[in-house]
Amino acid sequence: SNWRRKHEEFIATIRAAKGLNQVMKDGGPLPPPPPPSYDPDYIQCPYCQRRFSENAADRHIKFCKEQASRISNKGKFSGSDKAKPPAKTQ
């Protein structure tokens, strides 16, 4: 199990929050946020760069691939040479 890594990340998060509270009280410049931690067991989506567990990644990547193809096709057809017909006035 990876409880030790999770525990160390939790302790680091608490320390960063305490440091942020102290800086806010003193009125100094804010420190940069701590780097995000990634679970090595998660799979990254090649389309949106989000991370998912194995089962969720299978479902999501199919969905995200379809959405990405729709967006890229939509961009190809918008602004095509077919202009919108003028509105009729009475």
C-alpha positions in Angstrom: 0.0 0.0 0.0 1.1 3.6 -0.5 -0.2 5.0 2.7 3.2 6.5 3.6 3.3 8.6 0.4 -0.3 9.8 1.0 0.6 10.7 4.6 3.6 12.7 3.5 1.5 14.5 0.9 -1.1 15.3 3.5 1.5 16.6 6.0 3.0 18.8 3.2 -0.4 20.2 2.4 -1.1 21.1 6.0 2.3 22.8 6.3 1.7 24.8 3.1 -1.8 25.9 4.4 -0.3 27.0 7.7 2.4 28.9 5.9 -0.2 30.6 3.7 -2.3 31.6 6.7 0.8 33.2 8.3 1.7 35.1 5.1 -1.9 36.3 4.8 -1.8 37.6 8.4 1.5 39.4 7.8 0.4 40.8 4.4 3.4 39.5 2.5 3.5 38.1 -1.1 1.8 34.8 -1.5 4.1 31.8 -2.0 3.7 29.6 -5.1 1.2 26.7 -4.8 2.7 23.3 -4.1 3.0 21.1 -7.1 0.1 18.7 -7.7 0.6 15.1 -6.8 -0.3 12.4 -9.3 -1.3 8.8 -8.5 1.0 6.6 -10.6 -1.8 4.0 -11.0 -4.0 6.5 -12.9 -4.0 6.7 -16.7 -3.8 10.1 -18.4 -6.2 11.0 -21.2 -4.3 11.9 -24.3 -7.0 14.4 -25.3 -7.6 16.5 -22.1 -4.6 15.4 -20.0 -6.8 14.5 -17.0 -6.1 11.3 -15.0 -8.5 8.4 -14.3 -8.5 5.0 -12.8 -8.3 2.1 -15.3 -12.1 1.5 -15.6 -13.0 5.2 -15.7 -10.1 5.9 -18.2 -11.5 3.3 -20.6 -14.9 5.0 -20.6 -13.6 8.5 -20.6 -11.0 8.2 -23.4 -13.7 6.9 -25.8 -15.9 9.8 -24.8 -13.2 12.4 -25.0 -12.0 11.1 -28.4 -15.5 11.5 -29.8 -15.8 15.0 -28.3 -12.4 16.0 -29.7 -13.3 14.8 -33.2 -16.6 16.8 -33.0 -14.9 19.9 -32.0 -12.2 19.6 -34.7 -14.9 18.9 -37.3 -17.0 21.9 -36.1 -14.0 24.2 -36.6 -13.6 23.0 -40.2 -17.2 23.8 -41.1 -17.7 27.1 -39.3 -17.1 30.1 -41.6 -17.4 28.0 -44.7 -18.3 29.6 -48.1 -22.0 29.0 -47.5 -23.3 32.3 -46.1 -26.4 32.7 -44.0 -29.3 33.9 -46.2 -30.4 37.4 -45.4 -33.4 37.8 -43.0 -36.7 38.7 -44.6 -38.3 42.0 -43.5 -41.9 42.8 -44.0 
